[in-house]
């Protein structure tokens, strides 16, 4: 199943996207935003071809719609969130980063993923001067960094 989002998917706390046993793709549109929430799991999803979205009315909960600014075009954007686990996903060819975790995000695990065909793979913390990023805790384990990756990979 290929899901083409018109606007970014903004996740609420205590949610899981679980694609085990299926071929689930989020492709060729805005992708996933995890902002100011906690306890998120994304498992076994193929995310590719993500582009910026926004300047639109977006629902961010069952009771609230609001004007959303333009997103970066990340595969998965983690902003001021905690307790996030991204596992067994495939990510490729997005407009900006494949996985970006910024603005005080912490307690993040990125494990068993396959990443390929991309320039800016991951961003952990957006500025050396941003104090909330200094205590960021991220585990990056058992990922496969495949062909045609350029920068922002673990060393």
Buried (B, 14 or more C-beta within 10 A) or exposed (E): EEBEBEBBBBBBBEEEBBBEEEEBBBBBBBBBBBBBBBBBBBBBBBBBBBBBBBEEEBEBEEEEEEEBEEBBBBBBBBBBBBBBBBBBBBBBBBBBBBBBBBBBBBBBBBBBBBBBBBBBBBBBBBEEEEEBBEEBEBEBEEBEBEEEBEEBBEE
